[in-house]
């Protein structure tokens, strides 16, 4: 009698364990779960690429400073953690609202060029 109870309990425990494992695996294979895993991997890859780029830039600046020192050239060294300064566009309209000078004197018609 105890032998049967033991094997019955062992079988029930094995069944619960197997069912739990299968359900976990099925939840991991749902489209939402796969999308979340892919997004996590993409974010992780982005962070690794950023760290790599910063390491490369720091090494580049260090080597540039070494070469400048060896050649006797003093060059400003930028902080690798800061982005490069942004440049204003060359064709921006004036801020005071005035029209560009070429429109005050004559109109431009592309058909007149032919």
C-alpha positions as CSV (number, residue, x, y, z in Angstrom):
1,X,0.0,0.0,0.0
2,X,2.8,2.4,0.8
3,X,4.6,1.5,-2.3
4,X,1.5,2.4,-4.4
5,X,1.1,5.7,-2.6
6,X,4.8,6.5,-3.1
7,X,4.6,5.8,-6.9
8,X,1.3,7.6,-7.3
9,X,2.8,10.7,-5.5
10,X,6.0,10.5,-7.6
11,X,4.0,10.3,-10.8
12,X,1.7,13.2,-9.9
13,X,4.8,15.3,-9.0
14,X,6.4,14.4,-12.3
15,X,3.3,15.4,-14.2
16,X,3.0,18.7,-12.4
17,X,6.7,19.4,-13.1
18,X,6.4,18.5,-16.8
19,X,3.2,20.6,-17.2
20,X,4.8,23.6,-15.6
21,X,7.9,23.3,-17.9
22,X,5.7,23.0,-21.0
23,X,3.6,26.0,-20.1
24,X,6.6,28.1,-19.4
25,X,8.1,27.2,-22.8
26,X,4.8,27.9,-24.5
27,X,4.6,31.4,-22.9
28,X,8.2,32.1,-24.1
29,X,7.2,31.3,-27.7
30,X,4.2,33.6,-27.9
31,X,4.6,36.5,-30.4
32,X,4.4,39.1,-27.6
33,X,7.2,37.4,-25.7
34,X,9.4,36.9,-28.8
35,X,8.9,40.6,-29.7
36,X,9.9,41.7,-26.2
37,X,13.0,39.4,-26.3
38,X,14.0,40.9,-29.7
39,X,13.5,44.4,-28.4
40,X,15.6,43.7,-25.3
41,X,18.4,42.3,-27.5
42,X,18.2,45.3,-29.8
43,X,18.5,47.7,-26.9
44,X,21.4,45.7,-25.4
45,X,23.2,45.7,-28.8
46,X,22.7,49.5,-29.1
47,X,24.3,50.0,-25.7
48,X,27.2,47.8,-26.6
49,X,27.7,49.7,-29.9
50,X,27.6,53.0,-28.2
51,X,30.2,51.9,-25.6
52,X,32.4,50.5,-28.5
53,X,32.1,53.8,-30.4
54,X,33.0,55.8,-27.3
55,X,36.0,53.5,-26.7
56,X,37.2,53.9,-30.3
57,X,36.8,57.7,-30.1
58,X,38.7,57.8,-26.8
59,X,41.5,55.7,-28.3
60,X,41.5,57.9,-31.4
61,X,41.9,61.1,-29.4
62,X,44.6,59.5,-27.3
63,X,46.5,58.4,-30.3
64,X,46.0,61.8,-32.0
65,X,47.4,63.5,-28.8
66,X,50.4,61.2,-28.9
67,X,51.1,61.9,-32.5
68,X,50.6,65.7,-31.9
69,X,53.1,65.5,-29.1
70,X,55.6,63.5,-31.1
71,X,55.3,66.0,-34.0
72,X,55.2,69.1,-31.8
73,X,51.7,70.1,-32.8
74,X,49.3,71.3,-30.1
75,X,45.8,70.3,-31.0
76,X,42.7,70.8,-28.7
77,X,41.5,67.5,-27.3
78,X,37.7,67.1,-27.1
79,X,35.9,65.2,-24.5
80,X,34.8,61.9,-26.1
81,X,31.5,61.8,-24.1
82,X,30.3,65.1,-25.6
83,X,28.8,65.2,-29.1
84,X,30.3,67.4,-31.8
85,X,28.9,71.0,-31.9
86,X,26.1,71.5,-34.3
87,X,26.4,73.9,-37.2
88,X,23.8,76.2,-38.4
89,X,22.4,75.7,-41.9
90,X,23.9,78.0,-44.5
91,X,20.6,78.7,-46.2
92,X,18.5,79.6,-43.1
93,X,16.3,82.6,-43.5
94,X,17.3,85.7,-41.6
95,X,15.9,85.8,-38.1
96,X,14.7,89.4,-38.3
97,X,12.1,88.5,-41.0
98,X,13.8,90.4,-43.8
99,X,13.8,88.9,-47.2
100,X,17.1,87.8,-48.8
101,X,18.8,90.5,-50.9
102,X,18.4,88.7,-54.3
103,X,14.6,88.8,-54.1
104,X,14.4,92.6,-53.6
105,X,16.0,93.5,-57.0
106,X,14.4,91.0,-59.4
107,X,12.3,88.0,-59.5
108,X,13.7,84.7,-60.5
109,X,11.9,82.7,-63.2
110,X,13.4,79.4,-64.1
111,X,11.8,79.5,-67.6
112,X,13.9,82.5,-68.6
113,X,17.0,80.4,-68.5
114,X,16.1,78.5,-71.7
